[in-house]
Amino acid sequence: MEIQCKDPRKHYLTIIRSCQLTTSQIELLLQIINKPNYQDLIISFVLNYITQRGDKNLIIHTYFFLKFTNTQVQILARLISYFPLVFTGEILATLYQDSGYYADKQKQTSFSHHLLLQASNYQRQCLLSQSFQPDKYWMKFISTLKQFKQVQKINKKKPNNQLDIDQTQFKQQQLPYHVVQLEQLKLDAILCQLCYDVYYQKDLNQNVIMKNFLEKAYKPRFQAFIQQKIMYVCISGTWHLADTVADADSQPVQMILNDQKVYVHQGFLQVSQFIHDQLMILTPYLIANKHIDEVIFTGHSQGAAASFILQQMFIMRFPQLKTQCIGFGTPPFVSKGFILNSTQPNRTYINNNDCISRAGILYQYINEIRKAYPGFQTEQYSEFVEENYGYDDDFYTPGDIYWLKDNNIVPITRYGVFIQVDSFLNFKDHRLEYYIENIKKQISNIK
């Protein structure tokens, strides 16, 4: 027997709005449902049920909704395995009552029996499967939540003032290209130092809630910590041999940004996806419970590229959340469309003759262009590439670009710094300690 629901989404939204949920929780659920991303929907209800003693009816309605939207059996089984006490005979009366929303009155009894039978079958398949293991995602959430609770206890006793920066001075629009604010430079100097510390597996501070030091391809070192309702995500660049796999995986791949097709470096996209999946373990919980209202992404080299992609992932996932992205030694890794569709503050620093920040796919053509167009600007180079090689054939550097040239900061309108360097084997200016040194010099100059 198979009973269909005419409009499960409409009814499910009505149920959600009638439950005792906070406004932020409802908004978060609406975002997930509209995506749709039902794995995240399940995790959200796990969080609500465990941390806030959610009622069983909400879980049952979630099952109804997933079933009538043709959700995969594996996801239904996962939901049931999280809540084995919900899907038992004791909720039969509730099923009788609620089934009227989905089927004719005369079908209520058979529908309720059918649903219970399906639930028990899915649960049995999940638990008896030879490949069944405790869900790593769920275990990771529990451990991360414990770490976050521990951070909260520490901060009540001894607040951490390492990042004493007034975030209210950063508005939700791009800074003028010719203006470098002192507060901005101070923040960026601190973030640059934090990126340096991530390389050496140091805990950045007592507020760290998540970190990764695996030496595997597409899984870079990163740490995330929270302070003053801001989550900072600091990502290292290429450190060990496995990191070079992502660097070399440079095929342009499509990414949808603001309903537009853009192109990004395939390896860096996979790196970003790994970090995104780790952050999603706890981020919906942090937002729903108002523990954070802004996220700042920062990184060096490969980590800088991942930071920019992560920022856009978060903007699409949590449009109400403020974000910033600050990159150091960012390589060219996105198409022009990615840059033009970026909507929240982001900036990148390029140090003197840093060769990595000039390593675009068509770098070899620059000398020929320079001969043909003496004194050409970045925009002219971009137009030349687009006209002669196609929209997606070159990579550019995103963000408001600041070139740390000797003792000055030279603002670049967009796309990158294409001044020729002597050698692509000289990585001195790409090293993070020289970024730290030069940014601090600029702070002294402004003072």
C-alpha positions as CSV (number, residue, x, y, z in Angstrom):
1,M,0.0,0.0,0.0
2,E,1.3,3.4,-0.9
3,I,-0.4,6.6,0.2
4,Q,0.6,9.9,-1.4
5,C,0.5,13.4,0.0
6,K,-0.7,16.2,-2.2
7,D,1.4,19.0,-0.7
8,P,3.8,17.6,2.0
9,R,6.0,20.7,2.0
10,K,3.1,23.1,2.7
11,H,1.8,21.0,5.6
12,Y,5.3,20.5,7.0
13,L,5.9,24.2,7.0
14,T,2.7,24.7,8.9
15,I,3.7,22.2,11.5
16,I,7.1,23.8,12.0
17,R,5.6,27.2,12.5
18,S,3.2,25.8,15.1
19,C,6.0,24.2,17.2
20,Q,7.8,25.9,20.0
21,L,10.9,26.9,18.1
22,T,12.8,30.2,18.2
23,T,12.6,32.5,15.2
24,S,16.2,31.7,14.3
25,Q,15.5,28.0,14.4
26,I,12.5,28.4,12.1
27,E,14.5,30.5,9.7
28,L,17.3,28.0,9.6
29,L,14.9,25.1,9.0
30,L,13.2,27.1,6.2
31,Q,16.5,27.6,4.5
32,I,17.3,23.9,4.7
33,I,13.9,22.8,3.4
34,N,14.1,25.3,0.5
35,K,17.5,24.0,-0.6
36,P,16.6,21.1,-0.1
37,N,19.2,19.4,2.0
38,Y,17.5,16.7,4.0
39,Q,20.7,15.4,5.6
40,D,21.1,18.8,7.3
41,L,17.4,18.7,8.1
42,I,17.9,15.5,10.1
43,I,21.0,16.8,11.9
44,S,19.1,20.0,12.8
45,F,16.3,18.0,14.5
46,V,18.9,15.8,16.2
47,L,20.3,19.0,17.7
48,N,16.9,20.3,18.7
49,Y,15.8,17.0,20.2
50,I,19.0,16.3,22.2
51,T,19.9,19.8,23.3
52,Q,16.4,21.3,23.8
53,R,14.2,18.2,24.5
54,G,12.2,18.4,21.3
55,D,8.9,16.5,21.2
56,K,8.4,13.3,19.4
57,N,5.6,14.7,17.2
58,L,8.1,16.9,15.4
59,I,10.3,13.9,14.6
60,I,7.3,12.0,13.3
61,H,6.3,14.9,11.0
62,T,9.9,15.0,9.8
63,Y,9.6,11.4,8.8
64,F,6.3,12.0,7.1
65,F,7.8,14.9,5.1
66,L,10.9,13.0,4.1
67,K,8.9,10.0,3.0
68,F,6.5,11.9,0.9
69,T,9.2,13.8,-0.9
70,N,10.8,10.5,-2.1
71,T,13.8,10.7,0.2
72,Q,16.3,7.9,-0.1
73,V,15.8,4.9,2.2
74,Q,19.3,5.5,3.7
75,I,18.3,8.9,5.0
76,L,15.1,7.7,6.4
77,A,17.0,4.9,8.2
78,R,19.4,7.4,9.6
79,L,16.6,9.5,11.0
80,I,15.0,6.4,12.6
81,S,18.3,5.2,14.0
82,Y,18.8,8.5,15.8
83,F,15.4,8.2,17.5
84,P,14.7,4.5,18.1
85,L,12.3,5.3,21.0
86,V,10.1,7.6,18.8
87,F,9.2,5.0,16.3
88,T,7.5,2.5,18.7
89,G,4.0,1.4,19.4
90,E,3.5,4.1,22.0
91,I,3.0,6.8,19.3
92,L,0.3,4.8,17.5
93,A,-2.4,7.2,18.8
94,T,-0.5,10.2,17.5
95,L,-0.3,8.6,14.1
96,Y,-4.0,8.0,14.0
97,Q,-4.6,11.6,14.8
98,D,-2.0,13.1,12.4
99,S,-2.6,10.9,9.4
100,G,-5.8,12.8,8.6
101,Y,-3.6,15.6,7.3
102,Y,-2.2,13.3,4.6
103,A,-5.0,10.9,3.7
104,D,-8.7,10.5,3.6
105,K,-10.5,9.7,6.9
106,Q,-11.3,6.1,6.0
107,K,-7.6,5.4,5.3
108,Q,-6.3,6.6,8.6
109,T,-6.0,3.2,10.3
110,S,-4.3,1.5,7.3
111,F,-2.0,4.5,6.8
112,S,-0.9,4.5,10.4
113,H,-0.2,0.8,10.3
114,H,1.7,1.2,7.0
115,L,3.9,3.9,8.4
116,L,4.8,2.0,11.5
117,L,5.6,-1.1,9.5
118,Q,7.8,0.9,7.1
119,A,9.6,2.6,10.0
120,S,10.4,-0.7,11.7
121,N,11.6,-2.2,8.5
122,Y,13.9,0.7,7.8
123,Q,15.3,0.6,11.3
124,R,15.8,-3.2,11.1
125,Q,17.6,-2.9,7.8
126,C,19.9,-0.2,9.2
127,L,20.7,-2.0,12.4
128,L,21.2,-5.5,10.9
129,S,23.3,-4.4,8.0
130,Q,26.8,-5.8,8.0
131,S,28.2,-2.4,7.1
132,F,26.3,-0.6,9.8
133,Q,28.6,1.5,12.1
134,P,27.9,4.3,14.5
135,D,27.5,7.4,12.4
136,K,30.8,9.3,12.3
137,Y,29.1,12.5,11.6
138,W,26.9,12.2,14.7
139,M,29.9,11.3,16.9
140,K,31.8,14.2,15.5
141,F,29.0,16.6,16.4
142,I,28.9,15.3,20.0
143,S,32.7,15.7,20.5
144,T,32.6,19.2,18.9
145,L,29.7,20.3,21.0
146,K,31.5,19.1,24.1
147,Q,34.6,21.2,23.1
148,F,32.4,24.2,22.5
149,K,30.8,23.8,25.9
150,Q,34.2,23.6,27.5
151,V,35.3,26.8,25.7
152,Q,32.2,28.5,27.1
153,K,33.2,27.5,30.7
154,I,36.7,28.7,30.2
155,N,35.6,32.1,28.9
156,K,33.3,32.6,31.9
157,K,36.3,32.3,34.2
158,K,39.0,34.0,32.0
159,P,37.9,35.9,28.9
160,N,40.4,35.8,26.0
161,N,41.3,39.3,24.7
162,Q,43.7,38.2,21.9
163,L,41.6,39.7,19.1
164,D,40.8,43.1,20.6
165,I,39.4,44.6,17.4
166,D,36.2,46.6,17.2
167,Q,34.3,44.7,14.5
168,T,31.5,47.3,14.3
169,Q,33.8,49.5,12.2
170,F,33.6,47.1,9.2
171,K,30.5,47.8,7.2
172,Q,28.7,45.6,4.7
173,Q,30.2,47.2,1.6
174,Q,33.6,47.1,0.0
175,L,36.2,49.5,1.3
176,P,37.3,52.2,-1.2
177,Y,40.3,50.9,-3.1
178,H,42.5,53.8,-2.2
179,V,41.8,53.7,1.5
180,V,43.4,51.3,4.0
181,Q,41.9,51.7,7.4
182,L,44.2,51.3,10.4
183,E,41.8,49.0,12.2
184,Q,41.6,46.8,9.2
185,L,45.4,46.5,9.0
186,K,45.5,45.7,12.7
187,L,43.0,42.9,12.3
188,D,44.8,41.5,9.2
189,A,48.1,41.5,11.0
190,I,46.7,39.4,13.8
191,L,45.0,37.0,11.3
192,C,48.2,36.7,9.4
193,Q,50.0,35.6,12.6
194,L,47.2,33.1,13.3
195,C,47.6,31.6,9.8
196,Y,51.3,31.2,10.6
197,D,50.6,29.4,13.9
198,V,48.2,27.0,12.1
199,Y,51.2,25.7,10.0
200,Y,53.0,24.6,13.2
201,Q,50.0,22.8,14.8
202,K,49.7,25.3,17.6
203,D,46.3,25.8,19.3
204,L,45.5,29.4,18.4
205,N,43.9,30.1,21.7
206,Q,41.7,28.7,24.4
207,N,38.6,29.2,22.2
208,V,39.4,26.6,19.5
209,I,36.3,24.4,18.9
210,M,37.5,22.5,15.8
211,K,40.8,21.8,14.1
212,N,42.4,19.4,11.6
213,F,46.0,18.4,11.4
214,L,45.6,15.4,9.1
215,E,48.3,15.0,6.4
216,K,46.1,13.9,3.6
217,A,45.3,15.2,0.1
218,Y,42.5,17.8,0.0
219,K,42.4,18.0,3.9
220,P,44.5,21.0,4.9
221,R,45.4,22.1,8.4
222,F,42.8,24.5,9.8
223,Q,41.4,25.7,13.1
224,A,38.2,27.4,14.0
225,F,37.5,29.4,17.2
226,I,34.9,31.8,18.5
227,Q,35.3,35.1,20.2
228,Q,32.7,37.9,20.8
229,K,30.1,36.0,18.7
230,I,32.5,35.9,15.7
231,M,33.8,32.5,14.4
232,Y,37.3,32.8,12.9
233,V,38.4,30.0,10.5
234,C,42.1,30.0,9.8
235,I,43.5,27.7,7.0
236,S,47.1,26.9,6.2
237,G,48.6,26.8,2.8
238,T,50.7,24.0,1.2
239,W,52.7,22.4,4.0
240,H,53.3,18.7,3.2
241,L,53.5,16.6,0.1
242,A,49.9,15.6,0.2
243,D,48.8,19.3,-0.1
244,T,50.5,19.5,-3.5
245,V,47.9,17.1,-4.9
246,A,45.2,19.8,-4.6
247,D,47.6,22.5,-6.0
248,A,48.2,20.5,-9.1
249,D,44.5,19.6,-9.6
250,S,43.9,22.9,-11.5
251,Q,41.2,22.0,-13.9
252,P,38.5,24.7,-14.0
253,V,35.1,23.3,-12.7
254,Q,31.7,25.0,-12.6
255,M,30.3,26.5,-9.5
256,I,26.9,28.2,-9.2
257,L,27.1,31.6,-7.6
258,N,24.0,33.9,-7.4
259,D,22.4,31.8,-10.2
260,Q,25.5,32.4,-12.4
261,K,27.9,29.8,-13.7
262,V,31.4,30.6,-12.5
263,Y,34.7,28.6,-12.6
264,V,37.0,27.7,-9.8
265,H,40.2,25.7,-9.4
266,Q,39.1,22.1,-8.9
267,G,41.6,21.1,-6.2
268,F,40.8,24.2,-4.1
269,L,37.1,23.5,-4.4
270,Q,37.6,20.1,-3.0
271,V,39.7,21.5,-0.1
272,S,36.9,24.0,0.6
273,Q,34.3,21.3,0.6
274,F,36.2,19.2,3.2
275,I,36.4,22.2,5.5
276,H,32.8,23.2,4.8
277,D,31.6,19.7,5.8
278,Q,33.6,19.9,9.1
279,L,32.2,23.3,9.9
280,M,28.6,22.3,9.1
281,I,28.8,19.8,12.0
282,L,28.3,22.6,14.5
283,T,27.6,25.9,12.6
284,P,23.8,25.4,12.3
285,Y,23.7,24.9,16.0
286,L,25.8,28.0,16.7
287,I,23.7,30.2,14.5
288,A,20.3,28.8,15.8
289,N,21.4,29.4,19.4
290,K,22.9,32.9,18.6
291,H,26.4,31.9,19.6
292,I,27.8,33.6,16.4
293,D,26.6,36.3,14.2
294,E,29.6,36.7,11.9
295,V,32.3,34.4,10.4
296,I,35.8,35.6,9.3
297,F,37.7,33.3,7.0
298,T,41.4,33.7,6.5
299,G,44.3,31.7,5.0
300,H,47.6,31.7,3.2
301,S,48.2,30.5,-0.3
302,Q,46.0,27.4,-0.9
303,G,44.3,28.2,2.4
304,A,43.5,31.7,1.1
305,A,41.8,30.3,-2.0
306,A,39.8,27.9,0.2
307,S,38.8,30.9,2.4
308,F,37.3,32.8,-0.5
309,I,35.3,29.7,-1.7
310,L,34.1,29.0,1.8
311,Q,32.9,32.5,2.2
312,Q,30.7,32.1,-0.8
313,M,29.4,28.7,0.4
314,F,28.4,30.3,3.7
315,I,26.7,33.3,2.0
316,M,24.6,30.9,-0.1
317,R,23.9,28.7,2.9
318,F,23.3,31.4,5.5
319,P,22.4,34.7,3.7
320,Q,21.6,36.5,6.9
321,L,25.1,35.8,8.3
322,K,27.8,38.5,8.1
323,T,31.1,37.3,6.6
324,Q,34.6,38.6,5.8
325,C,37.5,36.9,4.0
326,I,41.1,37.9,4.2
327,G,43.7,36.1,2.1
328,F,47.5,36.3,2.1
329,G,49.4,35.2,-1.0
330,T,46.2,34.2,-2.7
331,P,46.9,32.4,-6.0
332,P,44.7,33.1,-9.1
333,F,42.0,30.4,-8.9
334,V,38.6,31.8,-10.1
335,S,37.0,33.1,-13.2
336,K,36.0,36.7,-13.6
337,G,32.3,35.9,-12.8
338,F,33.2,34.7,-9.3
339,I,34.8,38.0,-8.5
340,L,31.9,40.1,-10.0
341,N,29.3,38.1,-8.0
342,S,31.0,38.4,-4.6
343,T,28.7,40.4,-2.4
344,Q,30.4,40.6,1.0
345,P,33.7,42.2,2.1
346,N,36.8,40.3,1.1
347,R,40.4,41.4,0.5
348,T,43.8,39.8,-0.3
349,Y,47.4,40.9,0.2
350,I,50.2,40.2,-2.3
351,N,53.7,40.7,-1.0
352,N,56.3,42.3,-3.3
353,N,57.4,39.7,-5.9
354,D,55.3,36.8,-4.6
355,C,55.3,34.4,-7.6
356,I,52.4,32.3,-6.4
357,S,50.0,35.2,-6.6
358,R,51.0,35.6,-10.3
359,A,50.7,31.9,-11.3
360,G,47.7,32.2,-13.6
361,I,47.1,29.6,-16.3
362,L,48.0,32.2,-19.0
363,Y,50.8,33.8,-17.3
364,Q,53.1,32.8,-20.1
365,Y,51.2,35.2,-22.4
366,I,51.8,38.3,-20.3
367,N,55.1,39.2,-21.8
368,E,53.6,39.1,-25.3
369,I,50.7,41.2,-24.2
370,R,53.1,43.7,-22.6
371,K,55.0,44.0,-25.8
372,A,51.8,44.7,-27.8
373,Y,50.2,47.0,-25.1
374,P,53.0,48.9,-23.3
375,G,51.8,50.0,-19.8
376,F,48.7,47.8,-19.9
377,Q,46.5,47.6,-16.8
378,T,44.9,44.5,-15.2
379,E,41.5,45.3,-16.9
380,Q,43.1,45.4,-20.3
381,Y,44.7,42.0,-19.7
382,S,41.3,40.6,-18.6
383,E,39.6,41.8,-21.7
384,F,42.3,40.4,-23.9
385,V,42.0,37.0,-22.3
386,E,38.2,37.0,-22.5
387,E,38.2,38.0,-26.2
388,N,40.9,35.6,-27.4
389,Y,40.8,32.6,-25.1
390,G,37.2,32.4,-23.7
391,Y,35.4,33.4,-20.5
392,D,36.7,30.5,-18.4
393,D,40.2,30.1,-19.7
394,D,42.1,32.1,-17.1
395,F,42.2,32.3,-13.3
396,Y,42.1,35.6,-11.4
397,T,42.6,36.7,-7.8
398,P,39.4,37.7,-6.0
399,G,38.8,40.5,-3.5
400,D,40.0,44.0,-3.0
401,I,43.7,43.5,-3.7
402,Y,46.5,45.3,-1.7
403,W,50.0,44.9,-3.1
404,L,52.6,45.3,-0.4
405,K,55.3,46.9,-2.5
406,D,58.4,47.9,-0.5
407,N,57.1,50.4,2.1
408,N,53.8,51.2,0.4
409,I,50.4,49.6,-0.1
410,V,49.3,49.8,-3.8
411,P,45.6,49.2,-4.3
412,I,44.7,47.1,-7.3
413,T,41.2,47.5,-8.8
414,R,40.6,43.8,-9.4
415,Y,41.8,40.5,-10.9
416,G,45.4,40.4,-9.7
417,V,49.0,41.7,-9.9
418,F,50.6,40.9,-13.1
419,I,54.0,42.7,-12.8
420,Q,56.7,40.3,-14.0
421,V,58.8,38.4,-11.5
422,D,62.4,37.2,-12.1
423,S,61.8,33.6,-11.1
424,F,59.0,31.2,-10.3
425,L,61.4,29.3,-8.1
426,N,62.0,32.1,-5.6
427,F,59.4,31.7,-2.9
428,K,60.9,34.1,-0.4
429,D,58.2,36.7,-0.8
430,H,55.5,34.1,-0.5
431,R,56.6,33.0,3.0
432,L,54.1,34.1,5.6
433,E,56.6,35.6,8.0
434,Y,57.4,38.2,5.4
435,Y,53.7,39.0,5.0
436,I,53.6,39.6,8.8
437,E,56.6,41.8,8.7
438,N,55.4,44.0,5.8
439,I,51.9,44.4,7.2
440,K,53.3,45.5,10.5
441,K,55.5,48.0,8.6
442,Q,52.4,49.5,7.0
443,I,50.7,49.9,10.4
444,S,53.8,51.8,11.6
445,N,53.7,54.0,8.5
446,I,50.0,54.9,9.0
447,K,50.6,55.8,12.7
